[in-house]
Amino acid sequence: MLPLFCLAFPAWGQENVISDIRVQGNRRIPVETIKSRIFTRAGDVYDEGALIRDFHSLWNTGYFEDVRIEREPSPKGWIIHIYVKERPTIREINYSGLSSVSTSDVLDRFKERKVGLSVESQYDPTKVKKAESYGSAANSSGRGGNHLRGERRA
């Protein structure tokens, strides 16, 4: 009787095990990179707190404008679904109305102040606002005619 109990116990225990982790919604960032940012692995015991930490770990990368983690029951345990929506990529930066400042001056100022805006980087509204504020500061310091404005296009 005891051997039957031991054989049945692992199947019962598997209910609370993570059987698979699936990432969906990524376009540029590889699945392996996303999985490397989380601590939960297939085979781990299901732990809500660990998944909350995983959510924060992914969110804090700054790569995503949306992250969701959901679970789905399966015969072998829980399937964890990680849904991400990546921030768009900056394709071009237009510097319009530069009359008293050159584009290279603007880029140097961005570099000095660690704005972090460049072509092929990920769009971050906070960085765009920071760049806009530097443009406004240039206008108010007597270098009028220059205007920086961030615009997101689909």
Backbone hydrogen bonds in HBPLUS format (Angstrom, degrees):
<---DONOR---> <-ACCEPTOR-->    atom                        ^
c    i                          cat <-CA-CA->   ^        H-A-AA   ^      H-
h    n   atom  resd res      DA  || num        DHA   H-A  angle D-A-AA Bond
n    s   type  num  typ     dist DA aas  dist angle  dist       angle   num
A0005-PHE N   A0001-MET O   3.29 MM   4  6.62 155.9  2.35 149.7 156.2     1
A0006-CYS N   A0002-LEU O   3.03 MM   4  6.34 157.6  2.08 157.2 163.1     2
A0007-LEU N   A0003-PRO O   3.02 MM   4  6.24 151.0  2.11 144.7 152.2     3
A0008-ALA N   A0004-LEU O   3.02 MM   4  6.21 150.1  2.11 146.4 154.2     4
A0009-PHE N   A0005-PHE O   3.02 MM   4  6.13 142.8  2.17 145.3 154.9     5
A0012-TRP N   A0008-ALA O   3.22 MM   4  6.51 157.3  2.27 152.7 159.3     6
A0013-GLY N   A0009-PHE O   2.89 MM   4  6.12 159.2  1.94 155.9 162.2     7
A0014-GLN N   A0010-PRO O   2.94 MM   4  6.08 132.6  2.17 143.5 154.8     8
A0015-GLU N   A0012-TRP O   3.34 MM   3  5.94 161.5  2.38 112.6 117.6     9
A0016-ASN N   A0013-GLY O   3.34 MM   3  6.14 158.9  2.38 119.4 122.5    10
A0017-VAL N   A0014-GLN O   3.05 MM   3  5.02 163.7  2.07 116.7 115.1    11
A0046-TYR N   A0016-ASN O   2.63 MM  30  5.40 176.7  1.63 153.9 155.1    12
A0078-TRP N   A0017-VAL O   2.70 MM  61  6.06 160.2  1.74 152.8 160.0    13
A0018-ILE N   A0044-ASP O   2.80 MM  26  5.56 167.5  1.81 172.0 176.2    14
A0043-GLY N   A0018-ILE O   2.63 MM  25  5.30 166.5  1.64 156.4 161.3    15
A0019-SER N   A0078-TRP O   2.71 MM  59  5.48 147.5  1.82 136.9 148.4    16
A0080-ILE N   A0020-ASP O   2.85 MM  60  6.21 169.1  1.87 158.0 157.5    17
A0022-ARG N   A0080-ILE O   2.77 MM  58  6.16 167.1  1.79 169.9 174.5    18
A0082-ILE N   A0022-ARG O   2.75 MM  60  6.08 167.1  1.77 166.4 169.2    19
A0024-GLN N   A0082-ILE O   2.81 MM  58  6.15 160.3  1.85 165.2 165.7    20
A0084-VAL N   A0024-GLN O   2.93 MM  60  6.34 162.0  1.96 163.5 168.8    21
A0033-THR N   A0030-PRO O   3.03 MM   3  5.29 123.2  2.37 102.2 116.0    22
A0034-ILE N   A0030-PRO O   3.15 MM   4  6.58 158.7  2.20 153.1 158.7    23
A0035-LYS N   A0031-VAL O   2.84 MM   4  6.11 166.9  1.86 159.7 163.4    24
A0036-SER N   A0032-GLU O   2.91 MM   4  6.02 137.4  2.09 136.6 148.1    25
A0037-ARG N   A0034-ILE O   3.07 MM   3  5.37 149.8  2.17 106.3 115.3    26
A0038-ILE N   A0035-LYS O   3.27 MM   3  5.46 163.0  2.30 105.3 110.4    27
A0044-ASP N   A0041-ARG O   3.07 MM   3  5.68 161.8  2.11 136.2 138.7    28
A0050-ALA N   A0047-ASP O   3.09 MM   3  5.34 121.3  2.45 101.9 115.9    29
A0051-LEU N   A0047-ASP O   3.15 MM   4  6.55 151.8  2.23 150.5 158.7    30
A0052-ILE N   A0048-GLU O   3.01 MM   4  6.34 147.1  2.12 147.9 157.2    31
A0053-ARG N   A0049-GLY O   3.04 MM   4  6.35 155.6  2.10 145.0 151.3    32
A0054-ASP N   A0050-ALA O   2.87 MM   4  6.16 149.6  1.96 142.4 151.6    33
A0055-PHE N   A0051-LEU O   2.89 MM   4  6.14 154.1  1.96 144.4 150.7    34
A0056-HIS N   A0052-ILE O   3.07 MM   4  6.40 165.7  2.10 151.4 153.8    35
A0057-SER N   A0053-ARG O   2.86 MM   4  6.07 153.3  1.93 148.0 156.3    36
A0058-LEU N   A0054-ASP O   2.97 MM   4  6.24 158.8  2.01 152.7 157.0    37
A0059-TRP N   A0055-PHE O   2.85 MM   4  6.07 168.8  1.87 157.9 161.6    38
A0060-ASN N   A0056-HIS O   2.87 MM   4  5.84 161.7  1.91 147.6 152.3    39
A0061-THR N   A0058-LEU O   3.19 MM   3  5.50 156.8  2.24 106.5 113.6    40
A0062-GLY N   A0059-TRP O   3.20 MM   3  6.04 158.5  2.25 120.8 125.1    41
A0087-ARG N   A0063-TYR O   2.91 MM  24  5.90 164.4  1.94 146.4 144.4    42
A0065-GLU N   A0085-LYS O   2.79 MM  20  5.76 156.1  1.85 166.0 174.1    43
A0085-LYS N   A0066-ASP O   2.90 MM  19  5.02 144.1  2.03 150.6 146.5    44
A0068-ARG N   A0083-TYR O   2.84 MM  15  5.06 154.2  1.90 150.3 155.6    45
A0083-TYR N   A0068-ARG O   2.80 MM  15  5.06 162.6  1.83 153.7 158.5    46
A0070-GLU N   A0081-HIS O   2.87 MM  11  5.15 163.0  1.90 150.8 156.6    47
A0081-HIS N   A0070-GLU O   2.76 MM  11  5.15 168.1  1.78 152.8 156.7    48
A0072-GLU N   A0079-ILE O   2.81 MM   7  5.04 143.1  1.94 143.9 155.1    49
A0079-ILE N   A0072-GLU O   2.76 MM   7  5.04 167.9  1.77 153.6 158.0    50
A0074-SER N   A0077-GLY O   2.70 MM   3  5.18 135.1  1.90 164.7 177.6    51
A0077-GLY N   A0074-SER O   3.08 MM   3  5.18 164.4  2.11 110.5 115.5    52
A0123-TYR N   A0088-PRO O   2.67 MM  35  5.45 174.5  1.68 161.7 163.4    53
A0090-ILE N   A0121-SER O   2.80 MM  31  5.63 172.3  1.81 175.9 177.7    54
A0120-GLU N   A0090-ILE O   2.69 MM  30  5.08 171.1  1.70 156.0 156.5    55
A0105-ASP N   A0102-SER O   3.05 MM   3  5.12 123.0  2.38  96.2 110.7    56
A0106-VAL N   A0102-SER O   3.10 MM   4  6.53 155.1  2.16 150.0 156.5    57
A0107-LEU N   A0103-THR O   2.91 MM   4  6.24 162.6  1.94 154.1 158.8    58
A0108-ASP N   A0104-SER O   2.85 MM   4  6.00 154.3  1.91 143.0 150.3    59
A0109-ARG N   A0105-ASP O   2.89 MM   4  6.12 157.1  1.95 147.3 153.5    60
A0110-PHE N   A0106-VAL O   2.90 MM   4  6.19 157.0  1.95 151.3 157.9    61
A0111-LYS N   A0107-LEU O   2.92 MM   4  6.15 154.6  1.98 145.4 152.5    62
A0112-GLU N   A0108-ASP O   2.85 MM   4  6.10 164.1  1.87 154.3 158.2    63
A0113-ARG N   A0109-ARG O   2.99 MM   4  6.13 160.2  2.03 148.6 153.7    64
A0115-VAL N   A0110-PHE O   2.91 MM   5  5.01 167.0  1.93 143.7 148.0    65
A0114-LYS N   A0111-LYS O   3.18 MM   3  4.95 160.2  2.22 100.0 105.3    66
A0121-SER N   A0118-SER O   3.13 MM   3  5.54 155.3  2.20 129.7 129.5    67
A0127-LYS N   A0124-ASP O   2.96 MM   3  5.40 120.9  2.32 110.9 124.9    68
A0128-VAL N   A0124-ASP O   3.09 MM   4  6.44 155.0  2.15 153.8 161.7    69
A0129-LYS N   A0125-PRO O   2.98 MM   4  6.18 159.7  2.02 146.4 151.1    70
A0130-LYS N   A0126-THR O   3.01 MM   4  6.25 152.7  2.08 142.5 150.3    71
A0131-ALA N   A0127-LYS O   2.92 MM   4  6.19 156.4  1.97 147.1 152.9    72
A0132-GLU N   A0128-VAL O   2.85 MM   4  6.14 156.5  1.91 150.5 157.5    73
A0133-SER N   A0129-LYS O   2.91 MM   4  6.17 151.2  2.00 146.9 154.2    74
A0134-TYR N   A0130-LYS O   3.17 MM   4  6.52 146.5  2.29 143.7 152.0    75
A0135-GLY N   A0131-ALA O   3.09 MM   4  6.43 146.7  2.20 144.5 153.9    76
A0136-SER N   A0132-GLU O   2.95 MM   4  6.30 152.4  2.03 148.9 156.4    77
A0137-ALA N   A0133-SER O   2.94 MM   4  6.15 150.4  2.03 141.5 149.7    78
A0138-ALA N   A0134-TYR O   3.03 MM   4  6.26 148.5  2.13 139.8 147.5    79
A0139-ASN N   A0135-GLY O   3.10 MM   4  6.41 150.7  2.19 142.4 150.1    80
A0140-SER N   A0136-SER O   2.97 MM   4  6.26 157.3  2.02 150.4 156.1    81
A0141-SER N   A0137-ALA O   3.06 MM   4  6.15 123.5  2.39 137.6 151.0    82
A0141-SER N   A0138-ALA O   3.33 MM   3  5.19 142.3  2.48  92.6 103.0    83
A0143-ARG N   A0138-ALA O   3.15 MM   5  5.52 144.3  2.28 165.7 162.0    84
